[in-house]
């Protein structure tokens, strides 16, 4: 023992066991010929609008909270499945939909909003979203993991906006 502590009783820290907080923030805009009210109606209908989100494994309503579960993504040590519960608020007068994750429910923190504005021949809708997830990432892969997470998030959001435009 050293200083009254047993030597060698704790497992050694390895790069695999060190958590890393991965964060991503995105703001993307799309334009549609649909009216601002029709656009708001789709985006405020959480279950209907989320059907357009790629790689969604399950969405379960739980009162005013919606439980998100994404498909597993990645390979090897960078494999991950995002799960969270989000509380939504709606403001029809401002044509805004906002959400934030519920603490302690899932492995991902999310907050975001839809903003809808009138355009000459339709509407402009903007998705602002940020998320953070803590996951074990080997030290040598940390910068790669952050880049991959950002690229994957951009890909999913781009497909989501394209699918919503097609519906509107």
N, CA, C and O of each residue as an XYZ file, in Angstrom:
672
protein
N       0.834     -1.203      0.000
C       0.000      0.000      0.000
C       0.867      1.250      0.000
O       1.979      1.264      0.527
N       0.336      2.267     -0.591
C       1.006      3.561     -0.591
C       0.027      4.579     -0.045
O      -1.084      4.707     -0.561
N       0.420      5.308      0.992
C      -0.463      6.285      1.636
C      -1.768      5.650      2.098
O      -2.810      6.305      2.077
N      -1.731      4.400      2.511
C      -2.916      3.732      3.009
C      -3.851      3.215      1.936
O      -4.898      2.658      2.266
N      -3.519      3.376      0.667
C      -4.364      2.898     -0.429
C      -3.735      1.664     -1.040
O      -2.518      1.586     -1.203
N      -4.561      0.717     -1.371
C      -4.059     -0.495     -2.012
C      -3.612     -0.157     -3.424
O      -4.340      0.476     -4.189
N      -2.397     -0.592     -3.757
C      -1.856     -0.320     -5.080
C      -2.390     -1.361     -6.054
O      -2.442     -2.552     -5.746
N      -2.784     -0.897     -7.226
C      -3.232     -1.824     -8.265
C      -4.659     -2.288     -8.128
O      -5.047     -3.239     -8.807
N      -5.471     -1.661     -7.275
C      -6.851     -2.103     -7.122
C      -7.790     -1.464     -8.132
O      -8.884     -1.980     -8.360
N      -7.392     -0.358     -8.741
C      -8.225      0.288     -9.748
C      -7.754     -0.130    -11.129
O      -6.551     -0.225    -11.371
N      -8.689     -0.382    -12.038
C      -8.264     -0.734    -13.390
C      -7.587      0.464    -14.044
O      -7.964      1.606    -13.780
N      -6.605      0.221    -14.882
C      -5.934      1.342    -15.539
C      -6.884      2.032    -16.512
O      -7.747      1.397    -17.117
N      -6.709      3.335    -16.650
C      -7.499      4.073    -17.631
C      -6.944      3.785    -19.014
O      -5.733      3.823    -19.232
N      -7.821      3.503    -19.922
C      -7.414      3.261    -21.302
C      -8.107      4.287    -22.173
O      -9.126      4.846    -21.767
N      -7.583      4.553    -23.363
C      -8.273      5.505    -24.246
C      -9.715      5.105    -24.512
O     -10.562      5.976    -24.712
N     -10.017      3.821    -24.521
C     -11.368      3.344    -24.782
C     -12.323      3.719    -23.657
O     -13.521      3.871    -23.895
N     -11.814      3.871    -22.430
C     -12.695      4.114    -21.293
C     -12.916      5.596    -21.010
O     -13.687      5.936    -20.113
N     -12.258      6.489    -21.753
C     -12.411      7.913    -21.490
C     -13.562      8.487    -22.315
O     -13.541      8.413    -23.543
N     -14.567      9.059    -21.646
C     -15.693      9.618    -22.395
C     -15.310     10.930    -23.084
O     -14.432     11.666    -22.633
N     -15.996     11.186    -24.180
C     -15.802     12.425    -24.921
C     -17.173     13.026    -25.185
O     -18.112     12.321    -25.555
N     -17.278     14.326    -24.992
C     -18.530     15.020    -25.273
C     -18.485     15.496    -26.719
O     -17.690     16.366    -27.072
N     -19.345     14.918    -27.552
C     -19.445     15.312    -28.957
C     -20.616     16.277    -29.082
O     -21.718     15.993    -28.614
N     -20.369     17.411    -29.713
C     -21.408     18.426    -29.871
C     -21.561     18.769    -31.340
O     -20.607     18.704    -32.115
N     -22.778     19.135    -31.706
C     -23.048     19.584    -33.065
C     -24.144     20.635    -33.009
O     -25.096     20.525    -32.236
N     -23.992     21.652    -33.841
C     -25.000     22.713    -33.931
C     -25.199     23.022    -35.405
O     -24.235     23.196    -36.151
N     -26.453     23.090    -35.816
C     -26.772     23.304    -37.223
C     -27.947     24.252    -37.357
O     -28.871     24.241    -36.543
N     -27.897     25.064    -38.388
C     -29.027     25.901    -38.777
C     -29.156     25.759    -40.285
O     -28.249     26.127    -41.033
N     -30.287     25.225    -40.725
C     -30.513     25.013    -42.164
C     -31.882     25.558    -42.537
O     -32.828     25.480    -41.753
N     -31.977     26.110    -43.742
C     -33.207     26.733    -44.220
C     -33.638     26.107    -45.536
O     -32.804     25.730    -46.360
N     -34.937     26.002    -45.724
C     -35.509     25.527    -46.984
C     -36.690     26.432    -47.333
O     -37.257     27.104    -46.471
N     -37.041     26.430    -48.601
C     -38.161     27.244    -49.096
C     -39.169     26.316    -49.750
O     -38.807     25.337    -50.403
N     -40.445     26.643    -49.562
C     -41.521     25.855    -50.144
C     -42.574     26.785    -50.742
O     -42.670     27.956    -50.374
N     -43.357     26.246    -51.664
C     -44.482     27.017    -52.217
C     -45.711     26.929    -51.323
O     -46.692     27.640    -51.540
N     -45.661     26.070    -50.328
C     -46.786     25.955    -49.391
C     -46.875     27.233    -48.552
O     -45.882     27.932    -48.357
N     -48.063     27.518    -48.070
C     -48.262     28.712    -47.254
C     -47.548     28.547    -45.902
O     -47.261     27.427    -45.481
N     -47.266     29.660    -45.234
C     -46.674     29.565    -43.899
C     -47.557     28.764    -42.933
O     -47.048     28.020    -42.095
N     -48.883     28.920    -43.055
C     -49.781     28.174    -42.158
C     -49.734     26.675    -42.440
O     -49.737     25.873    -41.506
N     -49.690     26.286    -43.719
C     -49.595     24.862    -44.064
C     -48.249     24.295    -43.614
O     -48.168     23.153    -43.159
N     -47.206     25.093    -43.743
C     -45.876     24.661    -43.302
C     -45.863     24.459    -41.793
O     -45.361     23.449    -41.300
N     -46.417     25.424    -41.062
C     -46.499     25.299    -39.612
C     -47.322     24.068    -39.223
O     -46.941     23.335    -38.310
N     -48.431     23.837    -39.898
C     -49.291     22.697    -39.572
C     -48.516     21.386    -39.676
O     -48.671     20.512    -38.823
N     -47.690     21.236    -40.702
C     -46.894     20.013    -40.837
C     -45.835     19.929    -39.746
O     -45.703     18.889    -39.101
N     -45.088     20.987    -39.528
C     -43.977     20.950    -38.574
C     -44.453     20.855    -37.125
O     -43.750     20.301    -36.280
N     -45.643     21.390    -36.827
C     -46.195     21.311    -35.473
C     -46.833     19.953    -35.196
O     -47.084     19.615    -34.039
N     -47.095     19.181    -36.230
C     -47.597     17.812    -36.063
C     -46.357     16.918    -35.935
O     -45.861     16.375    -36.922
N     -45.882     16.781    -34.725
C     -44.586     16.139    -34.479
C     -44.510     14.751    -35.106
O     -43.545     14.447    -35.808
N     -45.500     13.914    -34.868
C     -45.446     12.554    -35.408
C     -45.451     12.545    -36.935
O     -44.756     11.738    -37.552
N     -46.218     13.422    -37.538
C     -46.265     13.472    -39.002
C     -44.957     14.007    -39.591
O     -44.443     13.453    -40.563
N     -44.427     15.066    -39.013
C     -43.193     15.648    -39.561
C     -41.985     14.748    -39.328
O     -41.094     14.670    -40.173
N     -41.955     14.081    -38.204
C     -40.805     13.229    -37.879
C     -40.755     11.984    -38.764
O     -39.693     11.379    -38.912
N     -41.878     11.598    -39.350
C     -41.855     10.472    -40.299
C     -40.917     10.747    -41.468
O     -40.490      9.817    -42.152
N     -40.598     11.997    -41.700
C     -39.700     12.384    -42.788
C     -38.228     12.295    -42.399
O     -37.351     12.418    -43.254
N     -37.951     12.082    -41.113
C     -36.568     12.095    -40.632
C     -35.892     10.764    -40.957
O     -36.390      9.707    -40.571
N     -34.749     10.810    -41.669
C     -34.065      9.566    -42.028
C     -33.420      8.907    -40.809
O     -33.042      9.574    -39.846
N     -33.307      7.607    -40.878
C     -32.625      6.810    -39.850
C     -33.291      6.858    -38.481
O     -32.648      6.584    -37.467
N     -34.569      7.202    -38.447
C     -35.316      7.155    -37.195
C     -35.771      5.720    -36.982
O     -36.425      5.137    -37.847
N     -35.429      5.154    -35.843
C     -35.803      3.782    -35.535
C     -37.195      3.729    -34.907
O     -38.002      2.860    -35.241
N     -37.473      4.673    -33.989
C     -38.779      4.700    -33.333
C     -39.047      6.091    -32.762
O     -38.131      6.797    -32.341
N     -40.325      6.463    -32.760
C     -40.779      7.704    -32.135
C     -42.044      7.344    -31.364
O     -43.022      6.866    -31.938
N     -42.008      7.577    -30.066
C     -43.125      7.188    -29.219
C     -43.619      8.392    -28.438
O     -42.850      8.996    -27.689
N     -44.901      8.758    -28.597
C     -45.421      9.857    -27.783
C     -45.652      9.387    -26.350
O     -46.094      8.262    -26.116
N     -45.350     10.260    -25.402
C     -45.550      9.982    -23.978
C     -46.096     11.263    -23.366
O     -45.371     12.011    -22.710
N     -47.389     11.507    -23.588
C     -47.988     12.773    -23.176
C     -47.470     13.880    -24.075
O     -47.537     13.766    -25.299
N     -46.952     14.957    -23.480
C     -46.398     16.073    -24.248
C     -44.929     15.844    -24.600
O     -44.281     16.710    -25.187
N     -44.415     14.684    -24.239
C     -43.022     14.330    -24.496
C     -42.988     13.270    -25.590
O     -43.858     12.402    -25.657
N     -41.978     13.352    -26.442
C     -41.798     12.367    -27.506
C     -40.462     11.675    -27.305
O     -39.434     12.325    -27.119
N     -40.487     10.349    -27.345
C     -39.279      9.551    -27.160
C     -38.696      9.215    -28.521
O     -39.327      8.525    -29.321
N     -37.500      9.699    -28.778
C     -36.783      9.472    -30.031
C     -35.816      8.316    -29.849
O     -35.166      8.197    -28.810
N     -35.723      7.467    -30.859
C     -34.683      6.446    -30.902
C     -34.205      6.346    -32.342
O     -34.957      5.957    -33.236
N     -32.948      6.700    -32.550
C     -32.367      6.668    -33.883
C     -31.781      5.278    -34.156
O     -31.511      4.512    -33.231
N     -31.592      4.968    -35.440
C     -30.925      3.726    -35.804
C     -29.471      3.800    -35.368
O     -28.891      4.881    -35.273
N     -28.900      2.652    -35.108
C     -27.494      2.570    -34.717
C     -26.635      2.997    -35.904
O     -26.857      2.551    -37.029
N     -25.653      3.860    -35.649
C     -24.748      4.328    -36.698
C     -23.306      4.100    -36.264
O     -23.004      3.997    -35.075
N     -22.436      4.024    -37.243
C     -21.014      3.892    -36.973
C     -20.527      2.464    -37.101
O     -21.281      1.542    -37.410
N     -19.244      2.320    -36.852
C     -18.606      1.009    -36.883
C     -17.618      0.898    -35.724
O     -17.075      1.898    -35.255
N     -17.403     -0.307    -35.282
C     -16.410     -0.565    -34.242
C     -16.620      0.293    -33.013
O     -17.729      0.383    -32.486
N     -15.526      0.936    -32.549
C     -15.629      1.726    -31.314
C     -16.423      3.013    -31.491
O     -16.727      3.686    -30.507
N     -16.761      3.365    -32.717
C     -17.532      4.583    -32.964
C     -18.984      4.280    -33.296
O     -19.634      5.064    -33.988
N     -19.501      3.163    -32.816
C     -20.883      2.774    -33.036
C     -21.748      3.380    -31.927
O     -21.385      3.341    -30.752
N     -22.892      3.936    -32.316
C     -23.702      4.642    -31.341
C     -25.166      4.653    -31.754
O     -25.486      4.670    -32.942
N     -26.053      4.643    -30.762
C     -27.486      4.795    -31.000
C     -28.005      5.897    -30.085
O     -27.960      5.778    -28.861
N     -28.493      6.962    -30.690
C     -28.996      8.111    -29.941
C     -30.427      7.849    -29.478
O     -31.270      7.380    -30.243
N     -30.681      8.165    -28.203
C     -32.016      8.056    -27.617
C     -32.224      9.257    -26.703
O     -31.340      9.627    -25.930
N     -33.409      9.859    -26.804
C     -33.723     10.961    -25.905
C     -35.222     11.197    -25.876
O     -35.961     10.752    -26.755
N     -35.650     11.908    -24.843
C     -37.034     12.345    -24.716
C     -37.042     13.853    -24.908
O     -36.229     14.558    -24.310
N     -37.947     14.352    -25.732
C     -38.009     15.786    -26.011
C     -39.380     16.342    -25.668
O     -40.413     15.762    -26.003
N     -39.361     17.472    -24.996
C     -40.577     18.217    -24.650
C     -40.758     19.301    -25.705
O     -39.834     20.073    -25.961
N     -41.934     19.370    -26.319
C     -42.208     20.328    -27.390
C     -43.117     21.436    -26.899
O     -43.993     21.210    -26.065
N     -42.901     22.645    -27.425
C     -43.810     23.770    -27.199
C     -44.139     24.372    -28.565
O     -43.326     24.343    -29.489
N     -45.340     24.913    -28.667
C     -45.839     25.395    -29.951
C     -46.362     26.816    -29.799
O     -47.035     27.134    -28.819
N     -46.053     27.665    -30.764
C     -46.555     29.036    -30.798
C     -47.072     29.293    -32.214
O     -46.312     29.680    -33.101
N     -48.361     29.075    -32.414
C     -48.961     29.218    -33.745
C     -48.891     30.660    -34.236
O     -48.708     30.893    -35.431
N     -49.035     31.631    -33.335
C     -49.006     33.043    -33.743
C     -47.640     33.419    -34.321
O     -47.563     34.181    -35.285
N     -46.577     32.894    -33.742
C     -45.217     33.176    -34.236
C     -44.739     32.115    -35.227
O     -43.656     32.227    -35.800
N     -45.563     31.087    -35.418
C     -45.203     29.946    -36.273
C     -43.860     29.350    -35.849
O     -42.945     29.199    -36.659
N     -43.766     29.018    -34.568
C     -42.551     28.412    -34.029
C     -42.880     27.123    -33.302
O     -43.893     27.011    -32.612
N     -41.998     26.161    -33.474
C     -42.048     24.914    -32.724
C     -40.683     24.799    -32.054
O     -39.650     24.906    -32.715
N     -40.683     24.581    -30.742
C     -39.425     24.457    -29.991
C     -39.425     23.155    -29.211
O     -40.476     22.631    -28.841
N     -38.233     22.646    -28.970
C     -38.111     21.437    -28.185
C     -36.797     21.415    -27.438
O     -35.829     22.067    -27.830
N     -36.776     20.655    -26.351
C     -35.538     20.414    -25.610
C     -35.662     19.053    -24.941
O     -36.754     18.587    -24.614
N     -34.522     18.445    -24.755
C     -34.522     17.113    -24.158
C     -34.881     17.199    -22.681
O     -34.668     18.217    -22.023
N     -35.432     16.099    -22.184
C     -35.817     15.979    -20.785
C     -34.633     15.358    -20.047
O     -34.162     14.279    -20.409
N     -34.162     16.040    -19.023
C     -32.987     15.582    -18.279
C     -33.189     14.164    -17.743
O     -34.249     13.819    -17.220
N     -32.152     13.366    -17.887
C     -32.167     12.015    -17.333
C     -32.893     10.980    -18.169
O     -33.030      9.832    -17.745
N     -33.364     11.363    -19.359
C     -34.095     10.418    -20.209
C     -33.381     10.270    -21.537
O     -33.646     11.013    -22.482
N     -32.484      9.318    -21.603
C     -31.761      9.052    -22.826
C     -30.281      9.346    -22.692
O     -29.781      9.636    -21.605
N     -29.592      9.266    -23.815
C     -28.141      9.452    -23.816
C     -27.707     10.662    -24.644
O     -26.518     10.839    -24.907
N     -28.660     11.490    -25.052
C     -28.363     12.627    -25.910
C     -29.131     13.845    -25.408
O     -30.302     13.744    -25.045
N     -28.463     14.997    -25.392
C     -29.130     16.257    -25.061
C     -29.389     17.000    -26.360
O     -28.490     17.158    -27.186
N     -30.625     17.457    -26.535
C     -31.018     18.125    -27.773
C     -31.843     19.358    -27.442
O     -32.620     19.366    -26.487
N     -31.663     20.393    -28.241
C     -32.598     21.524    -28.217
C     -32.661     22.081    -29.620
O     -31.680     22.077    -30.363
N     -33.849     22.562    -29.963
C     -33.989     23.081    -31.314
C     -35.279     23.833    -31.500
O     -36.095     23.964    -30.588
N     -35.438     24.329    -32.722
C     -36.662     25.045    -33.063
C     -36.848     25.081    -34.573
O     -35.894     25.016    -35.348
N     -38.108     25.188    -34.956
C     -38.500     25.516    -36.319
C     -38.941     26.956    -36.306
O     -39.697     27.372    -35.428
N     -38.468     27.735    -37.288
C     -38.941     29.104    -37.510
C     -39.501     29.162    -38.924
O     -38.859     28.709    -39.871
N     -40.682     29.712    -39.062
C     -41.359     29.758    -40.361
C     -41.672     31.209    -40.682
O     -42.245     31.930    -39.866
N     -41.284     31.630    -41.893
C     -41.504     33.006    -42.325
C     -42.174     33.007    -43.687
O     -41.931     32.130    -44.516
N     -43.014     33.999    -43.905
C     -43.687     34.141    -45.202
C     -42.670     34.562    -46.255
O     -41.774     35.365    -45.996
N     -42.833     34.001    -47.441
C     -42.051     34.371    -48.623
C     -43.041     34.864    -49.671
O     -44.247     34.682    -49.507
N     -42.562     35.476    -50.731
C     -43.442     35.994    -51.790
C     -44.375     34.917    -52.339
O     -45.555     35.182    -52.566
N     -43.864     33.714    -52.554
C     -44.680     32.637    -53.145
C     -44.729     31.397    -52.253
O     -44.769     30.278    -52.763
N     -44.727     31.574    -50.946
C     -44.761     30.418    -50.061
C     -44.186     30.728    -48.697
O     -44.539     31.726    -48.067
N     -43.297     29.859    -48.249
C     -42.735     30.008    -46.906
C     -41.276     29.576    -46.888
O     -40.835     28.750    -47.687
N     -40.554     30.160    -45.957
C     -39.179     29.772    -45.652
C     -39.220     29.140    -44.263
O     -39.753     29.736    -43.326
N     -38.665     27.950    -44.127
C     -38.636     27.328    -42.809
C     -37.200     26.971    -42.451
O     -36.448     26.427    -43.260
N     -36.844     27.296    -41.209
C     -35.476     27.134    -40.733
C     -35.461     26.206    -39.524
O     -36.248     26.357    -38.590
N     -34.563     25.261    -39.566
C     -34.345     24.344    -38.453
C     -33.050     24.745    -37.762
O     -31.983     24.725    -38.375
N     -33.143     25.106    -36.500
C     -31.980     25.358    -35.647
C     -31.940     24.226    -34.637
O     -32.907     24.022    -33.902
N     -30.845     23.488    -34.587
C     -30.775     22.368    -33.658
C     -29.346     22.187    -33.165
O     -28.381     22.357    -33.910
N     -29.243     21.841    -31.899
C     -27.946     21.506    -31.330
C     -28.125     20.262    -30.474
O     -29.177     20.040    -29.875
N     -27.079     19.468    -30.432
C     -27.123     18.295    -29.588
C     -25.752     18.010    -29.019
O     -24.733     18.455    -29.547
N     -25.747     17.261    -27.931
C     -24.509     16.841    -27.286
C     -24.705     15.414    -26.795
O     -25.749     15.062    -26.246
N     -23.692     14.616    -27.004
C     -23.732     13.237    -26.554
C     -22.364     12.868    -26.004
O     -21.334     13.209    -26.585
N     -22.368     12.174    -24.889
C     -21.111     11.718    -24.308
C     -20.955     10.239    -24.620
O     -21.830      9.426    -24.323
N     -19.828      9.911    -25.221
C     -19.590      8.518    -25.562
C     -18.101      8.225    -25.475
O     -17.274      9.115    -25.671
N     -17.760      6.971    -25.179
C     -16.339      6.623    -25.126
C     -15.759      6.581    -26.542
O     -16.274      5.889    -27.420
N     -14.691      7.326    -26.740
C     -14.020      7.369    -28.035
C     -12.521      7.218    -27.776
O     -11.960      7.954    -26.964
N     -11.872      6.282    -28.450
C     -10.415      6.160    -28.284
C      -9.729      7.485    -28.620
O     -10.129      8.178    -29.555
N      -8.713      7.823    -27.866
C      -8.034      9.112    -28.003
C      -7.601      9.391    -29.440
O      -7.721     10.523    -29.908
N      -7.107      8.393    -30.135
C      -6.614      8.596    -31.493
C      -7.731      8.906    -32.491
O      -7.466      9.417    -33.579
N      -8.975      8.601    -32.127
C     -10.090      8.805    -33.058
C     -10.958     10.012    -32.720
O     -11.974     10.243    -33.376
N     -10.578     10.775    -31.718
C     -11.438     11.860    -31.247
C     -11.713     12.920    -32.306
O     -12.872     13.285    -32.509
N     -10.703     13.421    -32.979
C     -10.961     14.464    -33.984
C     -11.757     13.897    -35.153
O     -12.605     14.586    -35.718
N     -11.491     12.655    -35.515
C     -12.256     11.991    -36.573
C     -13.705     11.810    -36.158
O     -14.615     12.018    -36.961
N     -13.923     11.425    -34.915
C     -15.285     11.204    -34.414
C     -16.100     12.482    -34.478
O     -17.265     12.454    -34.877
N     -15.508     13.601    -34.092
C     -16.236     14.861    -34.122
C     -16.601     15.258    -35.550
O     -17.716     15.715    -35.800
N     -15.673     15.087    -36.482
C     -15.952     15.404    -37.884
C     -17.039     14.499    -38.443
O     -17.945     14.963    -39.136
N     -16.951     13.207    -38.143
C     -17.960     12.260    -38.633
C     -19.336     12.573    -38.065
O     -20.334     12.498    -38.781
N     -19.395     12.922    -36.791
C     -20.667     13.242    -36.146
C     -21.288     14.468    -36.811
O     -22.486     14.479    -37.094
N     -20.484     15.496    -37.061
C     -20.992     16.703    -37.716
C     -21.472     16.423    -39.125
O     -22.526     16.911    -39.534
N     -20.693     15.627    -39.884
C     -21.085     15.288    -41.260
C     -22.360     14.464    -41.287
O     -23.235     14.693    -42.123
N     -22.468     13.512    -40.383
C     -23.658     12.659    -40.326
C     -24.883     13.494    -39.971
O     -25.952     13.307    -40.552
N     -24.733     14.411    -39.022
C     -25.835     15.288    -38.633
C     -26.278     16.153    -39.818
O     -27.474     16.294    -40.070
N     -25.320     16.726    -40.538
C     -25.656     17.538    -41.713
C     -26.369     16.714    -42.778
O     -27.318     17.188    -43.403
N     -25.914     15.481    -42.984
C     -26.537     14.601    -43.979
C     -27.999     14.325    -43.613
O     -28.894     14.448    -44.449
N     -28.223     13.953    -42.361
C     -29.583     13.630    -41.909
C     -30.505     14.840    -42.020
O     -31.638     14.719    -42.486
N     -30.026     15.998    -41.596
C     -30.860     17.197    -41.635
C     -31.149     17.608    -43.074
O     -32.263     18.032    -43.383
N     -30.172     17.489    -43.947
C     -30.398     17.788    -45.363
C     -31.468     16.896    -45.966
O     -32.343     17.378    -46.685
N     -31.409     15.602    -45.681
C     -32.423     14.665    -46.182
C     -33.785     14.971    -45.577
O     -34.805     14.878    -46.261
N     -33.807     15.332    -44.311
C     -35.049     15.671    -43.616
C     -35.722     16.876    -44.281
O     -36.914     16.832    -44.582
N     -34.961     17.945    -44.509
C     -35.533     19.134    -45.142
C     -36.014     18.831    -46.561
O     -37.070     19.313    -46.972
N     -35.260     18.047    -47.301
C     -35.655     17.690    -48.663
C     -36.976     16.912    -48.656
O     -37.852     17.162    -49.484
N     -37.111     15.969    -47.720
C     -38.343     15.168    -47.623
C     -39.529     16.045    -47.224
O     -40.632     15.867    -47.742
N     -39.311     16.997    -46.300
C     -40.386     17.904    -45.914
C     -40.805     18.785    -47.086
O     -41.998     19.001    -47.298
N     -39.845     19.296    -47.848
C     -40.157     20.105    -49.033
C     -41.009     19.318    -50.014
O     -41.964     19.850    -50.580
N     -40.669     18.058    -50.214
C     -41.418     17.216    -51.167
C     -42.862     17.050    -50.700
O     -43.770     17.011    -51.530
N     -43.091     16.953    -49.415
C     -44.448     16.802    -48.877
C     -45.231     18.099    -48.958
O     -46.416     18.108    -49.290
N     -44.549     19.198    -48.650
C     -45.225     20.501    -48.694
C     -45.517     20.913    -50.125
O     -46.082     21.981    -50.357
